[in-house]
């Protein structure tokens, strides 16, 4: 295990409107406000999205198993913001519910707001971290410096 201790920085409250791209919007805020490290919380409605529910097997590199939301769902989740090169790179896990069906996983693509979605972004100051390509997994993983 490797860790660093930081301090809370700025807190951003954002409201996403119907049709807004959620992950893209969070990344735009992080870039505009130069949030180099942070955590974000999402709660509200999502119309669609593609998410990963785990690897097919334990072999490296992992082959993701994809699922898709094709209609409105209630969502709640938490994610992190760390940069890879010159861009913020998000990692978000959430739960997605419609009627009695609940799904969970790592949202990666096409996350679109349904009606309204609230985001709270909390900046972490004093932590030197970034996402770097890991040759074994082929994924951009967190590296603490």
Backbone torsions as a table, in degrees:
resi	resn	phi	psi	omega
1	UNK	NA	144.2	-179.7
2	UNK	-135.0	133.4	179.6
3	UNK	-148.9	163.0	176.1
4	UNK	-134.8	158.4	178.0
5	UNK	-112.9	127.6	178.2
6	UNK	-120.9	-172.0	179.5
7	UNK	-132.2	153.0	177.7
8	UNK	-66.9	140.3	176.1
9	UNK	-112.1	-136.5	-179.1
10	UNK	-70.2	155.9	174.9
11	UNK	-121.9	127.0	-179.9
12	UNK	-109.2	131.1	173.9
13	UNK	-110.4	124.8	-177.7
14	UNK	-129.9	143.2	174.8
15	UNK	-114.4	122.2	176.3
16	UNK	-97.8	134.8	-178.1
17	UNK	-93.4	165.1	179.3
18	UNK	-50.5	125.5	178.8
19	UNK	92.1	-13.8	179.3
20	UNK	-64.2	143.8	175.3
21	UNK	-82.7	117.1	-169.9
22	UNK	-72.6	-57.9	-176.1
23	UNK	-63.7	-39.3	176.9
24	UNK	-63.2	-40.6	179.5
25	UNK	-65.1	-43.0	177.3
26	UNK	-61.8	-43.4	178.8
27	UNK	-62.9	-39.8	178.6
28	UNK	-63.2	-42.3	177.4
29	UNK	-62.7	-46.8	-179.6
30	UNK	-58.6	-40.6	-179.7
31	UNK	-70.3	-47.7	-177.9
32	UNK	-62.2	-40.0	-176.7
33	UNK	-94.2	1.2	180.0
34	UNK	54.8	48.1	173.7
35	UNK	-82.7	102.9	-175.4
36	UNK	-83.6	-24.4	177.4
37	UNK	-148.1	135.2	-179.5
38	UNK	-171.6	173.1	175.5
39	UNK	-127.7	145.8	177.3
40	UNK	-136.1	149.3	179.8
41	UNK	-119.4	139.3	177.9
42	UNK	-124.5	140.5	174.0
43	UNK	-149.5	133.7	179.2
44	UNK	148.5	-145.1	-176.4
45	UNK	-113.6	142.3	177.5
46	UNK	-129.2	133.1	-178.3
47	UNK	-85.9	-36.4	-177.4
48	UNK	-161.4	168.0	177.4
49	UNK	168.4	160.8	175.5
50	UNK	-116.9	131.5	-177.4
51	UNK	-139.2	159.9	-177.5
52	UNK	-104.6	135.9	-179.4
53	UNK	-110.9	16.5	177.0
54	UNK	127.4	171.8	177.3
55	UNK	-82.9	155.2	176.0
56	UNK	-60.1	-43.4	179.1
57	UNK	-140.9	-178.5	178.9
58	UNK	-86.5	2.4	-177.9
59	UNK	-69.4	153.2	176.7
60	UNK	-107.0	140.3	-6.8
61	UNK	-72.8	150.4	-177.8
62	UNK	-67.7	142.6	174.6
63	UNK	-101.2	115.2	-175.1
64	UNK	-70.9	147.0	172.2
65	UNK	-102.3	116.0	-174.5
66	UNK	-95.1	146.3	170.1
67	UNK	-132.2	161.2	-177.1
68	UNK	-136.1	141.3	171.2
69	UNK	-99.8	124.9	-177.4
70	UNK	-116.1	9.1	177.5
71	UNK	-153.6	176.2	-176.0
72	UNK	-62.9	142.1	176.7
73	UNK	-142.4	151.2	167.5
74	UNK	-80.5	141.3	178.9
75	UNK	-134.5	153.2	169.8
76	UNK	-148.1	141.3	-179.6
77	UNK	-176.0	176.9	-178.2
78	UNK	-136.2	146.0	179.6
79	UNK	-145.2	170.5	177.3
80	UNK	-123.5	156.2	177.5
81	UNK	-124.7	118.6	169.4
82	UNK	-142.2	149.1	-174.1
83	UNK	-87.4	147.8	170.3
84	UNK	-121.8	108.3	-175.3
85	UNK	66.0	-124.5	-176.1
86	UNK	-97.9	10.8	-176.6
87	UNK	-129.9	143.7	172.7
88	UNK	-69.9	137.6	179.8
89	UNK	-119.6	122.3	-176.1
90	UNK	-97.0	150.7	172.3
91	UNK	-134.4	112.4	-173.5
92	UNK	-128.4	128.3	173.2
93	UNK	-118.7	135.3	-178.4
94	UNK	-146.7	171.3	172.8
95	UNK	-112.7	137.9	-173.8
96	UNK	-127.2	118.7	-173.0
97	UNK	-123.7	140.8	174.0
98	UNK	-143.1	118.8	-175.8
99	UNK	55.0	-121.3	-178.9
100	UNK	-98.3	6.8	-178.9
101	UNK	-98.9	126.7	177.8
102	UNK	-125.8	130.1	177.7
103	UNK	-121.3	156.2	176.8
104	UNK	-143.3	148.6	177.6
105	UNK	169.6	-175.2	-177.0
106	UNK	-91.9	103.2	-179.2
107	UNK	-70.7	127.8	-177.3
108	UNK	-126.6	-25.8	-174.3
109	UNK	-141.4	152.7	167.4
110	UNK	54.3	35.7	178.8
111	UNK	-78.5	105.6	-174.4
112	UNK	-114.5	133.8	-179.7
113	UNK	-66.5	138.7	168.1
114	UNK	-111.6	120.4	179.8
115	UNK	65.4	-76.1	179.7
116	UNK	-154.8	147.7	176.8
117	UNK	-142.1	136.5	179.2
118	UNK	-105.4	139.4	178.1
119	UNK	-128.8	136.1	172.6
120	UNK	-118.8	120.4	179.5
121	UNK	-110.7	124.6	179.4
122	UNK	-115.2	116.2	-180.0
123	UNK	-73.2	142.8	175.3
124	UNK	-112.1	117.1	-179.0
125	UNK	-97.0	147.6	172.8
126	UNK	84.4	11.0	177.7
127	UNK	-113.6	123.3	177.8
128	UNK	-97.2	101.6	-176.7
129	UNK	-145.8	155.1	178.7
130	UNK	-155.1	166.3	172.7
131	UNK	-97.8	132.7	178.8
132	UNK	-131.6	146.7	-179.9
133	UNK	-65.6	124.6	177.0
134	UNK	-94.7	118.0	-174.9
135	UNK	-64.4	-30.2	-178.5
136	UNK	-71.0	-47.5	-176.7
137	UNK	-90.9	-20.3	-174.8
138	UNK	74.0	14.0	-177.4
139	UNK	-112.5	156.1	175.7
140	UNK	-85.5	102.9	-174.7
141	UNK	-104.9	156.4	179.4
142	UNK	-67.2	132.4	175.5
143	UNK	-127.3	123.6	176.6
144	UNK	-92.6	137.2	-178.6
145	UNK	-112.9	NA	NA
